[in-house]
Amino acid sequence: MRIILSFLLLTSVYSASFSQKPRPRELGISFGIMHTGPLNTITDVPGCKVGHFTLHKGADFHTGVTCILPIEDNIFQNKVPAAIFIGNGFGKLAGYTQVEELGNIETPVLLTNTMAVSTAMDALIDYTIQNSENQHVKSVNAVVGETNDGSLNDIRGRVLTKENMLEAIKNAKAGKVEEGNVGAGAGTMCLGFKGGIGTSSRVLPKSKGGYTVGVLVQSNFGGVLQITGKPIGQLLGNHKFKNIEKDYKEDGSCMMVVITDAPLNAKNLKRLAARAMLGLSRTGGMAANGSGDYVIAISTAKDLRIAHDSKDMYETFKVLRNNDLDFLFQGVIEATEEAIINSLFAAEDLTGFKGFKAEALPIKKVMELLKN
């Protein structure tokens, strides 16, 4: 009996479930002019998978890990074009310099809390070298992003383990993506309310290639909330500037991961990544001094994959011209904006470390304000 009870306790602590709350689109809120993918998630990009490990343990620990697998193949042996744009660099993004130098990525992307970056790197190294195809690998550029969940989570406790990170990778799957208080968004705050994981996608017209661009965010930043241009944070009286004499504090950050099957090189992936910051600004984000706002952009186009052990002296590939990027730019702006708002709508009230209370966005009141 004790063994059964212990198991039930563990599963209740570590399990994650889909939010039962409606997404903004289900309530009639639309973002932009472009069509979404079938699920309106980053996994609308063929081959992309997302997995979470979520820890809600007792009163003090609310944190986790989110994994984004860009492709189904061994990514170390089939590197894909990538770029990273820094909106504001108050963060601990691991793996940046090699991506910047070579223009590709060779591991999945893990998102977690600030104090768990090294643990996530260790897990990605294990994940890579344990693959039988990588038995001679002696260097791994692990890419890990983070935000600080130290208000709701006892971040100094450093409770996440390498096994938890590997569990998130193992859990990665196509299809519907869990949002809200899950994975790396378990203990985050956003624009004065409970934040979390959010995702969205856009599909280009067939005449422009029919490509898909998907965005996943770990929202944990401040500002004055806007929804479809309306000053909701101001109308609700809940934003970071409401009491500047008394309790103003630094805040951050936001990790944004952009995946597309459009054939883009590293240069234009960085340009695409930069536009995600425009989507963040549409929600009221300001890239504050204490915020780490990073965008990781990846192309999964099969013709652009770089074989690790190729004996060919030349790389030959075809990429989109600069003049044909505007639809992708628009798509990533809209998808980033919607992903952030999705994270807020999916989040639940949470009381965490030292009794800190995070209230979820009051959706009923927000809908009334939007209608008015």
Beta strands, then each sheet from edge to edge (+ up, - down):
strand 1: 49-57
strand 2: 61-69
strand 3: 78-89
strand 4: 104-105
strand 5: 109-113
strand 6: 143-147
strand 7: 189-190
strand 8: 193-194
strand 9: 196-203
strand 10: 212-219
strand 11: 254-260
strand 12: 292-299
strand 13: 306-307
strand 14: 350-351
strand 15: 357-358
sheet 1: 1+ 2- 5+ 6+
sheet 2: 4+ 3- 12+ 11+ 10- 9+
sheet 3: 4+ 3- 13+
sheet 4: 7+ 8-
sheet 5: 14+ 15-
end
